[in-house]
């Protein structure tokens, strides 16, 4: 899938299922689980979560240095992408698996608990990835696009802070976003090594997978996901 499809699907899934998942600790009579899912989301946290999950849905593609997403913050994210590509074994390998989604979610959760500066770095990266994925930038101008992205990312980060967003759910959002990416790529013609390091790719049978960047994704899937995000956002923020 293309970047905007991943990002929009991440935001849509967050808005669709997160309120119910946040209620699970109380339903299951295990309040300690709230340290993983976070507390009941306020409207600012719901919006911030949608942005973070959209960015996290791009995180597995940091294994692709040639992708637009690797240019989010200029040389910084390009070097990060080169490192991820080397460690993971190339594009659509280790980072496109259930193991990576769990690792990213749990790792971020532990980071949030112990290192506030690490939490802030993750939040900034996820906001930047989300903005870049939906097309924020200047076509053909990598450095200018990176500067625009940095300015908007900083603005959103400060806004969320001023609105009292706590990010207790950050690891949960990262894990969900990465999982959404893996599922999305399993619906394409190339599939994903879901059970990595076990060999074999999961994909739709009979060559009916979504063709990345082709007519269906650009003219049907993208608009449908955009409308879904807007509708779900309105429903979630609508007064009861």
GIUR-V768383 format. One record per run of one state. SS is the DSSP state (2 for helix, 1 for strand, 0 for the rest). FROM is the first residue (numbers start at 1). TO is the last residue. If there is no record, write none. Layout:
{{SS	FROM	TO} {SS	FROM	TO}}
This chain:
{{0	1	2} {2	3	22} {0	23	23} {2	24	27} {0	28	30} {2	31	37} {0	38	42} {2	43	63} {0	64	67} {2	68	71} {0	72	74} {2	75	88} {0	89	97} {2	98	114} {0	115	115} {2	116	133} {0	134	141} {2	142	162} {0	163	169} {2	170	186} {0	187	187} {1	188	188} {0	189	191} {1	192	192} {0	193	201} {1	202	202} {0	203	204} {2	205	207} {0	208	209} {1	210	210} {0	211	214} {2	215	237} {0	238	240}}
